[in-house]
Amino acid sequence: MDIKVGNIIKLKKQHPCGNYEWEVLRVGADFRLKCMGCGHQIMVPRKNVEKNIRGIR
């Protein structure tokens, strides 16, 4: 997958705040993602993100 810092990705499952879209802040073995709804940041393994992705903007 060609995911870069600054991309907005849409995941299959929604965040508890109700939003599906995340901004990519860091790329590597793990992704740092920021929720576009509430601003919460998480670190997720690359494998999980690539499996659950629906679209890239």
N, CA, C and O atoms as a CHARMM CRD file, in Angstrom:
* protein
*
  228
    1    1 MET  N      0.83500  -1.19200   0.00000 PROA 1      0.00000
    2    1 MET  CA     0.00000   0.00000   0.00000 PROA 1      0.00000
    3    1 MET  C      0.87200   1.24500   0.00000 PROA 1      0.00000
    4    1 MET  O      1.94100   1.27900   0.61000 PROA 1      0.00000
    5    2 ASP  N      0.39700   2.25300  -0.68900 PROA 2      0.00000
    6    2 ASP  CA     1.14300   3.50700  -0.77900 PROA 2      0.00000
    7    2 ASP  C      0.47900   4.55200   0.11600 PROA 2      0.00000
    8    2 ASP  O     -0.27300   5.40600  -0.35500 PROA 2      0.00000
    9    3 ILE  N      0.76800   4.47000   1.40200 PROA 3      0.00000
   10    3 ILE  CA     0.22200   5.41000   2.38000 PROA 3      0.00000
   11    3 ILE  C      1.33400   6.33100   2.82200 PROA 3      0.00000
   12    3 ILE  O      2.41300   5.87500   3.20200 PROA 3      0.00000
   13    4 LYS  N      1.07800   7.63200   2.77500 PROA 4      0.00000
   14    4 LYS  CA     2.08600   8.63400   3.12700 PROA 4      0.00000
   15    4 LYS  C      1.59300   9.49800   4.28300 PROA 4      0.00000
   16    4 LYS  O      0.39800   9.56400   4.57000 PROA 4      0.00000
   17    5 VAL  N      2.54200  10.15500   4.93400 PROA 5      0.00000
   18    5 VAL  CA     2.20100  11.09300   6.00400 PROA 5      0.00000
   19    5 VAL  C      1.33900  12.20700   5.41500 PROA 5      0.00000
   20    5 VAL  O      1.65200  12.75400   4.35700 PROA 5      0.00000
   21    6 GLY  N      0.27100  12.52900   6.09900 PROA 6      0.00000
   22    6 GLY  CA    -0.64500  13.57400   5.64600 PROA 6      0.00000
   23    6 GLY  C     -1.88200  13.03900   4.95300 PROA 6      0.00000
   24    6 GLY  O     -2.85400  13.77600   4.78500 PROA 6      0.00000
   25    7 ASN  N     -1.87300  11.76600   4.54200 PROA 7      0.00000
   26    7 ASN  CA    -3.05700  11.17300   3.91900 PROA 7      0.00000
   27    7 ASN  C     -4.18100  11.04000   4.94700 PROA 7      0.00000
   28    7 ASN  O     -3.93500  10.91600   6.14700 PROA 7      0.00000
   29    8 ILE  N     -5.40100  11.07000   4.45700 PROA 8      0.00000
   30    8 ILE  CA    -6.57600  10.79500   5.27500 PROA 8      0.00000
   31    8 ILE  C     -7.05500   9.40700   4.86000 PROA 8      0.00000
   32    8 ILE  O     -7.32000   9.16700   3.68200 PROA 8      0.00000
   33    9 ILE  N     -7.16600   8.49100   5.82700 PROA 9      0.00000
   34    9 ILE  CA    -7.62000   7.13500   5.51100 PROA 9      0.00000
   35    9 ILE  C     -8.95000   6.87400   6.20200 PROA 9      0.00000
   36    9 ILE  O     -9.22400   7.40000   7.28100 PROA 9      0.00000
   37   10 LYS  N     -9.76500   6.05200   5.56000 PROA 10     0.00000
   38   10 LYS  CA   -11.05000   5.65800   6.12700 PROA 10     0.00000
   39   10 LYS  C    -10.94000   4.19000   6.50800 PROA 10     0.00000
   40   10 LYS  O    -10.58100   3.35300   5.68100 PROA 10     0.00000
   41   11 LEU  N    -11.25400   3.87800   7.77900 PROA 11     0.00000
   42   11 LEU  CA   -11.16900   2.51100   8.28100 PROA 11     0.00000
   43   11 LEU  C    -12.55200   1.87400   8.37100 PROA 11     0.00000
   44   11 LEU  O    -13.56600   2.57200   8.36100 PROA 11     0.00000
   45   12 LYS  N    -12.58800   0.54000   8.45900 PROA 12     0.00000
   46   12 LYS  CA   -13.85400  -0.20300   8.51900 PROA 12     0.00000
   47   12 LYS  C    -14.63200   0.08100   9.79900 PROA 12     0.00000
   48   12 LYS  O    -15.84800   0.26900   9.76100 PROA 12     0.00000
   49   13 LYS  N    -13.93400   0.11300  10.93000 PROA 13     0.00000
   50   13 LYS  CA   -14.60600   0.33700  12.21000 PROA 13     0.00000
   51   13 LYS  C    -14.51800   1.80100  12.60700 PROA 13     0.00000
   52   13 LYS  O    -13.51300   2.46500  12.35300 PROA 13     0.00000
   53   14 GLN  N    -15.56900   2.29500  13.22600 PROA 14     0.00000
   54   14 GLN  CA   -15.56400   3.69800  13.64900 PROA 14     0.00000
   55   14 GLN  C    -14.94000   3.85600  15.02500 PROA 14     0.00000
   56   14 GLN  O    -14.94400   2.93300  15.84000 PROA 14     0.00000
   57   15 HSD  N    -14.40700   5.04100  15.26400 PROA 15     0.00000
   58   15 HSD  CA   -13.87100   5.41900  16.56500 PROA 15     0.00000
   59   15 HSD  C    -15.06800   5.64700  17.49400 PROA 15     0.00000
   60   15 HSD  O    -16.15500   5.95800  17.00700 PROA 15     0.00000
   61   16 PRO  N    -14.90600   5.50300  18.80400 PROA 16     0.00000
   62   16 PRO  CA   -16.03700   5.74600  19.71400 PROA 16     0.00000
   63   16 PRO  C    -16.70300   7.11900  19.55000 PROA 16     0.00000
   64   16 PRO  O    -17.86800   7.28100  19.91300 PROA 16     0.00000
   65   17 CYS  N    -15.98200   8.10500  19.01100 PROA 17     0.00000
   66   17 CYS  CA   -16.58900   9.42100  18.79300 PROA 17     0.00000
   67   17 CYS  C    -17.51800   9.42600  17.57300 PROA 17     0.00000
   68   17 CYS  O    -18.23600  10.40000  17.34500 PROA 17     0.00000
   69   18 GLY  N    -17.50400   8.33200  16.78600 PROA 18     0.00000
   70   18 GLY  CA   -18.40400   8.22200  15.63800 PROA 18     0.00000
   71   18 GLY  C    -17.76800   8.48300  14.29500 PROA 18     0.00000
   72   18 GLY  O    -18.45500   8.42200  13.27500 PROA 18     0.00000
   73   19 ASN  N    -16.47900   8.77100  14.25600 PROA 19     0.00000
   74   19 ASN  CA   -15.80200   9.11100  13.01100 PROA 19     0.00000
   75   19 ASN  C    -15.06000   7.90500  12.44700 PROA 19     0.00000
   76   19 ASN  O    -14.55600   7.07200  13.20200 PROA 19     0.00000
   77   20 TYR  N    -14.99200   7.81000  11.09600 PROA 20     0.00000
   78   20 TYR  CA   -14.28000   6.73300  10.42000 PROA 20     0.00000
   79   20 TYR  C    -12.93700   7.19700   9.85000 PROA 20     0.00000
   80   20 TYR  O    -12.11000   6.36200   9.48200 PROA 20     0.00000
   81   21 GLU  N    -12.70400   8.50700   9.77000 PROA 21     0.00000
   82   21 GLU  CA   -11.53100   9.03300   9.07400 PROA 21     0.00000
   83   21 GLU  C    -10.39900   9.36900  10.03600 PROA 21     0.00000
   84   21 GLU  O    -10.62000   9.89800  11.12600 PROA 21     0.00000
   85   22 TRP  N     -9.17200   9.04700   9.60200 PROA 22     0.00000
   86   22 TRP  CA    -7.96000   9.25100  10.39200 PROA 22     0.00000
   87   22 TRP  C     -6.90200   9.90700   9.52500 PROA 22     0.00000
   88   22 TRP  O     -6.79900   9.61500   8.33400 PROA 22     0.00000
   89   23 GLU  N     -6.11300  10.79800  10.12200 PROA 23     0.00000
   90   23 GLU  CA    -4.96400  11.40900   9.44200 PROA 23     0.00000
   91   23 GLU  C     -3.71400  10.63300   9.81500 PROA 23     0.00000
   92   23 GLU  O     -3.51400  10.29600  10.98200 PROA 23     0.00000
   93   24 VAL  N     -2.86500  10.34600   8.81900 PROA 24     0.00000
   94   24 VAL  CA    -1.62000   9.60800   9.04900 PROA 24     0.00000
   95   24 VAL  C     -0.54600  10.60400   9.49100 PROA 24     0.00000
   96   24 VAL  O     -0.21800  11.53200   8.75100 PROA 24     0.00000
   97   25 LEU  N      0.00400  10.41400  10.69800 PROA 25     0.00000
   98   25 LEU  CA     1.04100  11.29200  11.23500 PROA 25     0.00000
   99   25 LEU  C      2.43200  10.66800  11.14500 PROA 25     0.00000
  100   25 LEU  O      3.42700  11.39200  11.10100 PROA 25     0.00000
  101   26 ARG  N      2.51700   9.32500  11.11500 PROA 26     0.00000
  102   26 ARG  CA     3.80300   8.63600  11.07200 PROA 26     0.00000
  103   26 ARG  C      3.61000   7.31900  10.34100 PROA 26     0.00000
  104   26 ARG  O      2.59900   6.64100  10.52300 PROA 26     0.00000
  105   27 VAL  N      4.59200   6.95900   9.50800 PROA 27     0.00000
  106   27 VAL  CA     4.55200   5.70800   8.76000 PROA 27     0.00000
  107   27 VAL  C      5.81600   4.92200   9.07200 PROA 27     0.00000
  108   27 VAL  O      6.89900   5.49800   9.16600 PROA 27     0.00000
  109   28 GLY  N      5.68500   3.62400   9.23000 PROA 28     0.00000
  110   28 GLY  CA     6.80900   2.74200   9.51500 PROA 28     0.00000
  111   28 GLY  C      6.24700   1.36400   9.80800 PROA 28     0.00000
  112   28 GLY  O      5.25800   0.95400   9.20000 PROA 28     0.00000
  113   29 ALA  N      6.87100   0.63700  10.74400 PROA 29     0.00000
  114   29 ALA  CA     6.32400  -0.65200  11.17000 PROA 29     0.00000
  115   29 ALA  C      4.98100  -0.42700  11.86600 PROA 29     0.00000
  116   29 ALA  O      4.09600  -1.28100  11.82600 PROA 29     0.00000
  117   30 ASP  N      4.84600   0.74300  12.50500 PROA 30     0.00000
  118   30 ASP  CA     3.58900   1.16400  13.12500 PROA 30     0.00000
  119   30 ASP  C      3.13800   2.45900  12.45800 PROA 30     0.00000
  120   30 ASP  O      3.95200   3.21600  11.92800 PROA 30     0.00000
  121   31 PHE  N      1.84100   2.69800  12.49200 PROA 31     0.00000
  122   31 PHE  CA     1.27800   3.95900  12.02800 PROA 31     0.00000
  123   31 PHE  C      0.85100   4.76600  13.24200 PROA 31     0.00000
  124   31 PHE  O      0.29900   4.20500  14.18800 PROA 31     0.00000
  125   32 ARG  N      1.09600   6.07900  13.23600 PROA 32     0.00000
  126   32 ARG  CA     0.48100   6.97000  14.22300 PROA 32     0.00000
  127   32 ARG  C     -0.66200   7.64200  13.48900 PROA 32     0.00000
  128   32 ARG  O     -0.46100   8.30200  12.46900 PROA 32     0.00000
  129   33 LEU  N     -1.86700   7.46600  14.02100 PROA 33     0.00000
  130   33 LEU  CA    -3.07600   8.00300  13.40900 PROA 33     0.00000
  131   33 LEU  C     -3.74100   8.99200  14.34800 PROA 33     0.00000
  132   33 LEU  O     -3.70400   8.83200  15.56800 PROA 33     0.00000
  133   34 LYS  N     -4.35400  10.02500  13.76000 PROA 34     0.00000
  134   34 LYS  CA    -5.10000  11.02300  14.53200 PROA 34     0.00000
  135   34 LYS  C     -6.53300  11.02400  14.03500 PROA 34     0.00000
  136   34 LYS  O     -6.78700  11.17800  12.84000 PROA 34     0.00000
  137   35 CYS  N     -7.47000  10.85100  14.95800 PROA 35     0.00000
  138   35 CYS  CA    -8.88700  10.85900  14.61400 PROA 35     0.00000
  139   35 CYS  C     -9.28000  12.24700  14.12000 PROA 35     0.00000
  140   35 CYS  O     -8.94500  13.25300  14.74500 PROA 35     0.00000
  141   36 MET  N     -9.99000  12.29500  13.00000 PROA 36     0.00000
  142   36 MET  CA   -10.39700  13.57200  12.43200 PROA 36     0.00000
  143   36 MET  C    -11.59300  14.16100  13.19400 PROA 36     0.00000
  144   36 MET  O    -11.91400  15.33800  13.02500 PROA 36     0.00000
  145   37 GLY  N    -12.24400  13.35600  14.02200 PROA 37     0.00000
  146   37 GLY  CA   -13.39300  13.84100  14.77900 PROA 37     0.00000
  147   37 GLY  C    -13.00000  14.50200  16.08900 PROA 37     0.00000
  148   37 GLY  O    -13.35900  15.65100  16.35000 PROA 37     0.00000
  149   38 CYS  N    -12.24600  13.75600  16.92400 PROA 38     0.00000
  150   38 CYS  CA   -11.95400  14.25700  18.27300 PROA 38     0.00000
  151   38 CYS  C    -10.47800  14.58800  18.49100 PROA 38     0.00000
  152   38 CYS  O    -10.13400  15.18200  19.51300 PROA 38     0.00000
  153   39 GLY  N     -9.59100  14.21700  17.54900 PROA 39     0.00000
  154   39 GLY  CA    -8.17800  14.54700  17.68000 PROA 39     0.00000
  155   39 GLY  C     -7.36100  13.53700  18.46400 PROA 39     0.00000
  156   39 GLY  O     -6.16800  13.75100  18.67600 PROA 39     0.00000
  157   40 HSD  N     -7.97200  12.43500  18.90200 PROA 40     0.00000
  158   40 HSD  CA    -7.26000  11.39400  19.66300 PROA 40     0.00000
  159   40 HSD  C     -6.20900  10.73500  18.77500 PROA 40     0.00000
  160   40 HSD  O     -6.47600  10.44900  17.60700 PROA 40     0.00000
  161   41 GLN  N     -5.00700  10.49000  19.32200 PROA 41     0.00000
  162   41 GLN  CA    -3.92500   9.87200  18.55900 PROA 41     0.00000
  163   41 GLN  C     -3.65900   8.46900  19.07100 PROA 41     0.00000
  164   41 GLN  O     -3.67600   8.21600  20.27600 PROA 41     0.00000
  165   42 ILE  N     -3.40800   7.54300  18.11900 PROA 42     0.00000
  166   42 ILE  CA    -3.11100   6.15500  18.47100 PROA 42     0.00000
  167   42 ILE  C     -1.95400   5.64100  17.62600 PROA 42     0.00000
  168   42 ILE  O     -1.68300   6.15900  16.54300 PROA 42     0.00000
  169   43 MET  N     -1.27600   4.61800  18.13000 PROA 43     0.00000
  170   43 MET  CA    -0.26200   3.89100  17.36800 PROA 43     0.00000
  171   43 MET  C     -0.85000   2.51600  17.05700 PROA 43     0.00000
  172   43 MET  O     -1.31800   1.81800  17.95600 PROA 43     0.00000
  173   44 VAL  N     -0.82300   2.13100  15.77400 PROA 44     0.00000
  174   44 VAL  CA    -1.40300   0.87100  15.33500 PROA 44     0.00000
  175   44 VAL  C     -0.39000   0.14400  14.45300 PROA 44     0.00000
  176   44 VAL  O      0.24900   0.78200  13.61600 PROA 44     0.00000
  177   45 PRO  N     -0.22000  -1.18400  14.61700 PROA 45     0.00000
  178   45 PRO  CA     0.68100  -1.92200  13.73200 PROA 45     0.00000
  179   45 PRO  C      0.24800  -1.81800  12.26700 PROA 45     0.00000
  180   45 PRO  O     -0.94500  -1.79000  11.96600 PROA 45     0.00000
  181   46 ARG  N      1.21700  -1.76100  11.37000 PROA 46     0.00000
  182   46 ARG  CA     0.96200  -1.62800   9.92800 PROA 46     0.00000
  183   46 ARG  C      0.00300  -2.70800   9.43500 PROA 46     0.00000
  184   46 ARG  O     -0.89700  -2.42100   8.64500 PROA 46     0.00000
  185   47 LYS  N      0.18300  -3.93100   9.88600 PROA 47     0.00000
  186   47 LYS  CA    -0.64300  -5.06000   9.44600 PROA 47     0.00000
  187   47 LYS  C     -2.12700  -4.80000   9.71400 PROA 47     0.00000
  188   47 LYS  O     -2.97100  -5.07700   8.86200 PROA 47     0.00000
  189   48 ASN  N     -2.44100  -4.27300  10.88900 PROA 48     0.00000
  190   48 ASN  CA    -3.84300  -4.00300  11.25100 PROA 48     0.00000
  191   48 ASN  C     -4.43700  -2.89000  10.40300 PROA 48     0.00000
  192   48 ASN  O     -5.59200  -2.98200   9.98700 PROA 48     0.00000
  193   49 VAL  N     -3.66800  -1.84300  10.14100 PROA 49     0.00000
  194   49 VAL  CA    -4.17400  -0.72300   9.34700 PROA 49     0.00000
  195   49 VAL  C     -4.43400  -1.17000   7.91400 PROA 49     0.00000
  196   49 VAL  O     -5.49100  -0.87500   7.35700 PROA 49     0.00000
  197   50 GLU  N     -3.48200  -1.87800   7.31400 PROA 50     0.00000
  198   50 GLU  CA    -3.64500  -2.30600   5.92100 PROA 50     0.00000
  199   50 GLU  C     -4.81800  -3.26800   5.76400 PROA 50     0.00000
  200   50 GLU  O     -5.45800  -3.28700   4.71300 PROA 50     0.00000
  201   51 LYS  N     -5.11100  -4.06600   6.78900 PROA 51     0.00000
  202   51 LYS  CA    -6.22200  -5.01400   6.73900 PROA 51     0.00000
  203   51 LYS  C     -7.57100  -4.29900   6.84000 PROA 51     0.00000
  204   51 LYS  O     -8.54800  -4.73200   6.22900 PROA 51     0.00000
  205   52 ASN  N     -7.63000  -3.20200   7.61200 PROA 52     0.00000
  206   52 ASN  CA    -8.90800  -2.54600   7.91100 PROA 52     0.00000
  207   52 ASN  C     -9.17600  -1.28500   7.10600 PROA 52     0.00000
  208   52 ASN  O    -10.12200  -0.55800   7.40900 PROA 52     0.00000
  209   53 ILE  N     -8.37500  -1.00800   6.09500 PROA 53     0.00000
  210   53 ILE  CA    -8.52300   0.23900   5.34500 PROA 53     0.00000
  211   53 ILE  C     -9.65700   0.12300   4.30700 PROA 53     0.00000
  212   53 ILE  O     -9.81800  -0.91500   3.66400 PROA 53     0.00000
  213   54 ARG  N    -10.42200   1.18800   4.16100 PROA 54     0.00000
  214   54 ARG  CA   -11.49100   1.23700   3.16000 PROA 54     0.00000
  215   54 ARG  C    -11.14700   2.17000   2.01200 PROA 54     0.00000
  216   54 ARG  O    -11.52800   1.91200   0.87100 PROA 54     0.00000
  217   55 GLY  N    -10.42800   3.25900   2.30000 PROA 55     0.00000
  218   55 GLY  CA   -10.09800   4.21800   1.24700 PROA 55     0.00000
  219   55 GLY  C     -9.04300   5.20200   1.71200 PROA 55     0.00000
  220   55 GLY  O     -8.84300   5.41100   2.90900 PROA 55     0.00000
  221   56 ILE  N     -8.36500   5.80700   0.73100 PROA 56     0.00000
  222   56 ILE  CA    -7.32200   6.79700   0.99800 PROA 56     0.00000
  223   56 ILE  C     -7.66600   8.07000   0.24800 PROA 56     0.00000
  224   56 ILE  O     -8.02900   8.03500  -0.92700 PROA 56     0.00000
  225   57 ARG  N     -7.54400   9.22200   0.95800 PROA 57     0.00000
  226   57 ARG  CA    -7.73800  10.52200   0.30800 PROA 57     0.00000
  227   57 ARG  C     -6.42000  11.23900   0.26700 PROA 57     0.00000
  228   57 ARG  O     -6.34100  12.35800  -0.23900 PROA 57     0.00000
